[in-house]
Amino acid sequence: MSGNTFGTLFRITTWGESHGPATGAVIDGCPAGLLLDEADIQKELDRRRPGQSDITTPRKEEDRAEILSGVFEGKTTGAPVSILVRNKDVDSSKYEAIRNTPRPGHADLTYQLKYGFRDWRGGARASARETVGRVAAGAVAKKILALHGIEIIAHVTELGGIHAKPVTLEEIRENTEKNPVRCADLEAAVEMQAMIHAIRSEGDSVGGLVEIIGLGIPAGVGEPVFDKLSAGLARALMSIGAVKGVEIGAGFKCALMKGSQMNDPVVLKDGKITTSTNNAGGILGGISNGEPIVCRIAVKPTPSISKEQHTVDLGSMKNAKIRIAGRHDPSIPPRIVPVAEAMVALVLVDLMMRGGFIRTSFI
Ligand SMILES: Cc1cc2nc3c(=O)[nH]c(=O)nc-3n(C[C@H](O)[C@H](O)[C@H](O)COP(=O)(O)O)c2cc1C
């Protein structure tokens, strides 16, 4: 199985299966001299961890980060940073019962068809557990970006057909982490929570939209032509399980706009070149223009639902029915927020290193 590594200069490899002993990430190319300890990583892992509210899976993932290499006397040395998180609260029994009946909407069938053999416990590499490594490595990337005055924030803008009203940056910063659905419109957040409870009691699930915003990114990030910033973000965000669409700036709405509406007027403000609107989402020609980077992702409803569904029994090769009993998120968008932030941070650090914005040593 290839494809577990991401990035060019700031290069991460995630490893581990959901029901194996541990999971984690190795960062190759991390600049030297970065102050880094486990608490930096823990902060982000705690945001990813399920079991913190009644709207996520009740799995109690403790997720303690251990740094195994690449840090000496509290600073990165430039050697690979290896981060390990042990898997606790693993219960494979529910998966034993469905090992021959692939879950509709999950990756069980495609893994089976591709490899002819698979670790059927908890979805293995196709499990949300794989995002532990992304979030751990993303925490390091976020720390590097913070040193350059860059902030990445994400929030849920739609869930199960409930739309959040437009919010300000202050509302996103202030409100998002205060409610379990991570929606900055607090009234919509209450409705979204009620929706999640209702859909779970029906044995079903719902999806939604998440917006990710990058602030403080200088002009000039992104490498023409195949390594455009927009292309990197789309690839990174689409690599997260359950993400089915990525938009940048005005996104799909641009198809309905006129050039005169879509084009962001270029203006001088306080002697600085800027744009008075941001339909481009901060990227033109694949290169950042100094405006906020704005992306949105469409997240599908959780595939593992307890409602009865049709599948095939791969043992008897007969049509079968399946009800999935394990512990699952009734809705993924609230949990994907820190994962999406991590992926955006990883893309930016990698392209900023390639563009010479970030040095290989902070010493
Ligand atoms: C943060 C996060 C949490 C998820 N939680 C679950 C879950 O509890 N149950 C489930 O069946 N899928 C869950 N998924 C989705 C599956 O990982 C995903 O649907 C699967 O890997 C198949 O990939 P695809 O949907 O992109 O085709 C989650 C994904 C993410 C990113």
The ligand as an ORCA input file, in Angstrom:
! r2SCAN-3c Opt
* xyz 0 1
  C     -13.114     12.928     11.705
  C     -13.798     11.791     10.999
  C     -14.673     10.978     11.707
  C     -15.310      9.906     11.075
  N     -16.123      9.085     11.820
  C     -16.679      8.004     11.210
  C     -17.470      7.082     11.967
  O     -17.665      7.220     13.166
  N     -18.018      6.033     11.292
  C     -17.846      5.838      9.939
  O     -18.370      4.906      9.386
  N     -17.118      6.700      9.209
  C     -16.524      7.760      9.811
  N     -15.749      8.626      9.054
  C     -15.754      8.490      7.577
  C     -14.915      7.385      7.026
  O     -13.580      7.464      7.490
  C     -14.951      7.443      5.493
  O     -16.253      7.569      5.038
  C     -14.308      6.197      4.894
  O     -12.914      6.241      5.093
  C     -14.560      6.047      3.390
  O     -13.980      7.108      2.680
  P     -14.853      8.056      1.724
  O     -16.088      8.394      2.483
  O     -13.974      9.280      1.516
  O     -15.136      7.303      0.479
  C     -15.093      9.673      9.685
  C     -14.198     10.498      8.981
  C     -13.555     11.544      9.618
  C     -12.598     12.391      8.845
*
